[in-house]
Amino acid sequence: MTNEPVTPRLAPGLTDLFIPERKDEIAFWTELAMGYGRVVVDWHCGTGELALGLAKNGLRVVGVDPDPDAIEVAGARYQALGEELTLTWLCHEPRLMSLPGPADFAILSGDILGDYIEPEQRLRLLKNLHHHLRPGGALGMVVPLAPASGVIHNKYISGALRPLPKGVFARRVSTLRYDAEHSLLNGQDEVLVRLPDEEQHFRTAYRRRLYAPDEIFALLQGMGFISIGMWGGWDKRSLHQADSFFIVRAERPIYRAVGKLPPGEPGPMTLMP
């Protein structure tokens, strides 16, 4: 037991410690997005690492997240770069967000889709993402994969997945239990960050919806997406049974003549640098 106070939520500035380096992911999304255009929306951008990487690769990026603390960290990261990028941060709920115009490509990365437990929440999110794509644009999405065996009951201990400053130590203990009937992963993370002069403890409990590929394909088709493709990793390999996620690309169909906007459709998006 420890007498150190426990904070219920890991600070946004520390969340990336337990996420693998995103160099390969940034390269993957950059190549895919450039096949559709230059305007990209990173929905649920978090602390901005992916959005910044895309902008540095020449894309015009809007980063949207409902967490003001995460957006503050993202803004500080941008300022620390000292570079002029075409990048805009917006703090807003993605299901309700209304952008000034459509994007060429939209990204929903990380575990975000799994955090939308209720079906109506997922549908509203995907409907808004679909609405903000131009006809012919595409959505790229990371999907947490349901285990083929239907079983995940385990405890995992991991260290930080990023380089740490000298004298700093970080550890995460994750306890997972999978409810196969409802495709829900129940987890609890206990994180210790040891600094030279103090220790910080965080505890987070969560539920995450996991998916089989066929289920996601049906969901996207029901939303009006077409040309749905799938990969098992950032190297564009096929999906493996032991993977924890898969990557999906789906296009919004071209249903009108170029330059003619149906009533209620947003016009081209203009981003502030």
N, C-alpha and C positions, 0 to 999 in steps of 0.2 A: 504494500500500500504506500501511497505517497500523499504528503500533505500539501503538495503543490495545487493551486487552483486549476480547475479544468474549464477551458473555454469550449462551448458547444459547437463552435464553427471555426474551421481553419481560415485564417486571414487570407484575403485574396492574393496578397503578395507572396504567400507561401504555397499556394495550390500547385504551381508548376513544378515544385520539387519532386512530386511523385508522378509526373507525366514524362514519358520518354521524349528525348530531343525531337523536334518537329521538322528538322531539315528535309527529310524525305517526304513528309506530308505536304510541306509547303511547295516543294518541287512538283509533286503529283497534282495538287489543286491548280497550280499556276499553268501547267501544260494543258490540263483539261479545260480550265476557264478560258484560256486564250483561243481555244477552238470555237468559242461562241461570241467573244467580244472582249471588251476591256472593263466594263462596269460590273463590279462584284459586290454582293452583300454578304457579309459574314454574320449570320444570325446567331445570337448567343455567343458573341465574340469573347466573352470573359475578359481576361486581363490583356488581350490584344496581341498575343504573340503571333498567331496565324495571320491576322489582318495586316500586321506590320510587315511580315514576311512577303505577303502577296503584293503589298504596295511597293516594297523595295524592288520587286521583280517587274515593276512597270504597270501594274493594274491600278485601276481607280476604285478604291475600296470604301464601303460604308460598314462600320462595325456597330452592331446593335446589341445591347444587353440590358436586362431589367435591373441589374445590380449596380447602384451608383458607386459603391466601393470598387468594384471591378473596373468600371469605366474610368474612375480616377487613377487607378494603377496603369491602365492602358494609356491614358493621356500623359502620365509621367514618363512612361517608357518612350513614347513618341518624342517628347521634349528632350529626353536624354540622348536620343539619336543625333540630334543636331542636323537632320536632313530635311529637305522640303519634299514632302510626298503628297500625292493626291489621296487624302485619307480624311474621313469624317467619323467622329464618334457620336453615337446617339444613345441616350439612356431611356429605354422605353420597353414595354411589354411586347414581345414579337407577335403575339396573336392579335394585338390591337394596333400595331404600328402602321402608319400610313406614310409612305415615302412619296416624294414629289414626282416620281416617274419609275418606269420599269428598269430592271437590271438585266444584263446578259447572262449572268450566272449567279446562283445562290448556293451558299454552303451552310450545312448544319452538321457540325463536327463534334468530336468528343462523345460523351455519354448522354447528350442532351435529349435525344428522342426518347430514350429510356426513362427520363424523368417525367415525361408526360404520361401519367398512369391512366387517367380517365379517357375513354374513347373520344368524347366530345372535345376535350382539350387538344388531342392529337389532330383531329380533323380540322379544328379551327386554325391551328398552327400551319398545317400543310396547305390549307386553303389560302391563307394569307401569303405564304411563300409562293404559291402558284400564281396568285393575283399580281405579285410584284415582279414576275418574270415577263419579259417581252415574248410574244409569239416566236417560237424558234429558239428561245433561251432554255437553260437547263438548270436543274437542281442536283447538287452533289451532297450526299448524306452518308454519315457513318451510323451504322445500325448495330446495337448490341445483340450478339448472337445467342439464341437459346441453345442449351446443350443437347446434343443428340441423345444422350443417355437419360435426360430428364433429371439429372442429379448434380447438385453443387452443394455440398455440405463440408466446409473446411475452414481452416484458419491459416492465414498467410502472413508472413513477416517479411517486410521489404525495407531496404534503405532508400535514401534519396536517389532518384534517377538522373539528377543533374549535378554538375560539379559544385561543391560547397566551399565557402571561404575557409581558410585555415582556422581550426579551433571550433568549428561548428559541426554538430552531429544531428542527423534526423533519422527517425525510424517510424514506420507505420505498421500496425497490426490490424489486419482486416479479418473479420469473422463473417462468413457468408452462409446463407441458407436459401435454397431455391424451392419455390412453390410451383411445381410443374403444372398443377391444375390451372393456375391463373397466369402462368408464365411470368412470375414476379420473383426477382432476386431481392432478398432482404439482407442488408449488410450493416455492419458497424465498423467504423475506422477509429482507432485510437492512435494519435500521432504525438510523438515526442520530438521537440526541437530543442537541442541543448546548445546554448550560446556560451561564450566565455564567462559571462557573469550571471547567467540565469538559465532556468529551464522553463519551456512553455509546453503545456499539454492541451491537446484538442481532442474532442470526441464528437463524432458525427454519425448519426443513424440515417439510413436512406432505404428507399424502395425503388427498384428499377424494372421497367418492363423489358423483357427480352423477346426476340422475334426469330422466327424461321423465315428464310428468303421468300418462300411462296406467299407467306402472309403479307410481307412488305410489298411484293409485286402487285398483289390484289388490291392493297390499300392505295397505292399510287395510281393504278389504273382506274380505280373508282373515283380518284380526284381529277382525272382527266389527263394524266401524264402518259407519254408514249415512249418508245425506244428505250426501254429500261435495260441497263447493263449492270454487271456486278463483278467485283474483284474481292480477293481475300486479303490484300495487303497493298502497301504503297508501292511495291515493285510490280503491281498489276498481275500478280499470280492468281491462280484459281483459289476458291474457298476451300479450306481444310476443315475437317471435322473438329479439330482441337482449337480452332481460332476462337477468340473472344468477341470479335466484331467482323462485319463485312461492309464494303463500300458500294453504294448504289449511285448510278447516274440515271436521271429521268428527264425527258424533254417536255416542254410545253408545246403542243402542236401549233403549227401555223394555220390559222383558220380564217384569215382575212388578208386582203391585199395590203401590201406595204404602204404606209402613209395614211391609211384610213382607219381611224380609231373608232371603235364602237362607243356608244354613250357610256360614260362612267369609267372608261379606261384611262389610266394616267398617261401623260405625255412623256417624252424622253426626259431622263433624269439629268439634272445638272448638279455637279458636286463642287463644293468649295474646296480649294486646296488646303 
